[in-house]
C-alpha cells in the first residue's frame, strides 16, 4: 500500500464515523499505527479520540487521550471527547443528573456567557431533558432573544416529555409571536408530536400549511411526513408522499422501509430494500436492522442471511442495532445457533439483544436455557446497568408456559415489583396460557 498522508488517514477515520462501524474504525486505527507508529501528533490524536467517542467506545477514547502528550491536548481534544459522549448518552443530561449541569449554568452566569444565545439554549435544553421543567420554562421566559434553535429545542423537549399538545402550542406561539422563521427541524419536531395517532388531524393541517408555504420541496420535511403518516398507520399517505418525491436520500428509503416494517407489511419492506439497493443506496445500520426485523416477521431465513451478508460487507454487523436485529431474526426463523453466534460476537450488548435471545430460546421451547440466560442477564457484569423490562418478562413467561414451569413462572411474577414493571395484557395472556397448558 502506498504511503498515506496524515490527512488521508484522518479521512479514513472520518469514514468509520460516517459508517457507524467500530470494525472499520479499528482497521483505520491499525493503518494509522502501521503508517506512523504509536507516537501521533495532535491532528491524528484528536481524530482518533473523536472517532472512538462517536462510535461509543469511551474507554478506548480515554486510552488514546492518556497516550496523548499534554502539550497536544487542546479545546478540540476535549470538545471531541465531550460531544461524542453526549451523542451516545453518556452526558450528565442523558444520565438525568442535573447537578453538574446546574453548576455549569452557574459558571456561565459568573463568566457572563449566559447571554450568549447558544449557551442559554443549551442550559434550557439541559433543564428540559432532566425534568426540571419549571426551571426550563423560567429560562425560556427570561431569554432576551429566542432564536429558532431554542424554539426547536422547546418543541422537541415537549415531545420527549410526553406532552405533544404543549409542543403544538409552542409551535403556534412561534408563528404568532416570534420573528424567527420555522425551519425543517421545527416542522419535523411538530410532526413527531403528532405521531401517536391521536393528533393525526393536526399533522395533516401542518401538511397543508407546508404545501401552501412552499416547504413541501424540502427533503427533510418530506421524510418527516413519511414517518408521521406511517406512525399514524396511514400507510397509503406515506406511499403517496414517497412516490411524489423528485429526489430521495438514504433517509427517505429508510423511512419508507420502516413504515412497512412498523405496520407489519414485511413483503413491501423487503421490496423497498431491494429498490433502494438498485438505486445505489448503501445499506445503513438503520436500514439493515429494519429489513432484518421484516425478515424476522416473515420468518424468511434465507433472505435474512443475504441481508446479514450485506451487513458484513458494509462493516456494520457489529453495530448494536444490527446485532440485536440479527439475534432476533435468527431466533424467530428457528436458527438458534446463528442467533447465539450473533449474540456472543457482539462487542457490547443492550437490553434488546438479551430480550431477543431469551425470546428466541422461548420460541424454540428451550425453557431451561431461556431461564438460565435471564439469570445471567440479571447477575453478570456484562449486563451491568440493565434491568428486565416489559418485553423481558413476556419472553420469560412464554418460556415458562412452553416448558410447563408453572411454579417458576409464578415465582417470576413476584419479581415485577422489584423491577418496577406494571403487568400488561401480554403478561396475563402468558399466565393464562401457562396455567392452561398445565391443566390448572
KALINZI-V809790 format. One record per backbone hydrogen bond with DSSP energy under -0.5 kcal/mol. CO is the residue of the C=O (numbers start at 1). NH is the residue of the N-H. Records with the same first field share a line. If there is no record, write none. Layout:
BEGIN
CO->NH + NH
END
This chain:
BEGIN
5->9
6->10
7->11
8->12
9->13
10->14
11->15
12->16
13->17
14->18
15->19
16->21
17->20
20->22
21->25
22->26
23->27
24->28
25->29
26->30
27->31
28->32
29->33
30->34
31->35
32->36
33->37
38->40
41->45
42->46
43->47
44->48
45->49
46->50
47->51
48->52
49->53
50->54
51->55
52->57
53->56
57->61
58->62
59->63
60->64
61->65
62->66
63->67
64->68
65->68
69->72 + 73
70->73
74->78
75->79
76->80
77->81
78->82
79->83
80->84
81->85
82->86
83->87
84->88
85->90
86->89
91->95
92->97
93->96
97->100 + 101
98->102
99->103
100->104
101->105
102->106
103->107
104->108
105->109
106->110
107->111
108->113 + 114
109->112
113->116
116->120
117->121
118->122
119->123
120->124
121->125
122->126
123->127
124->128
125->129
126->130
127->132
128->131
131->133
132->136
133->137
134->138
135->139
136->140
137->141
138->142
139->143
140->143
145->147
147->151
148->152
149->153
150->154
151->155
152->156
153->157
154->158
155->159
156->160
157->161
158->163
159->162
163->166 + 167
164->168
165->169
166->170
167->171
168->172
169->173
170->174
171->175
172->176
173->177 + 178
174->178
183->187
184->188
185->189
186->190
187->191
188->192
189->193
190->194
192->195
194->197
197->200
199->203
200->204
201->205
202->206
203->207
204->208
205->209
206->210
207->211
208->212
209->213
210->214 + 215 + 216
211->214
215->218
218->222
219->223
220->224
221->225
222->226
223->227
224->228
225->229
226->230
227->231
228->232
229->234
230->233
233->235
234->237 + 238
235->239
236->240
237->241
238->242
239->243
240->244
241->245
242->245
249->253
250->254
251->255
252->256
253->257
254->258
255->259
256->260
257->261
258->262
259->263
260->265
261->264
265->269
266->270
267->271
268->272
269->273
270->274
271->275
272->276
273->277
274->278
275->279
276->281
277->280
284->288
285->289
286->290
287->291
288->292
289->293
290->294
291->295
292->296
293->297
294->298
295->299 + 300
299->301
300->304
301->305
302->306
303->307
304->308
305->309
306->310
307->311
308->312
309->313
310->314
311->316 + 317
312->315
315->24
316->319
319->323
320->324
321->325
322->326
323->327
324->328
325->329
326->330
327->331
328->332
329->333
330->335
331->334
334->336
335->339
336->340
337->341
338->342
339->343
340->344
341->345
342->346
343->346
350->354
351->355
352->356
353->357
354->358
355->359
356->360
357->361
358->362
359->363
360->364
361->366
362->365
365->367
366->370
367->371
368->372
369->373
370->374
371->375
372->376
373->377
374->378
375->379
376->379 + 380
380->383
381->384
383->386
389->393
390->394
391->395
392->396
393->397
394->398
395->399
396->400
397->401
398->402
399->403
400->404 + 405
401->404
404->406
405->409
406->410
407->411
408->412
409->413
410->414
412->415
413->416
415->419
416->419 + 420 + 421
417->420
421->423
424->428
425->429
426->430
427->431
428->432
429->433
430->434
431->435
432->436
433->437
434->438
435->440
436->439
END
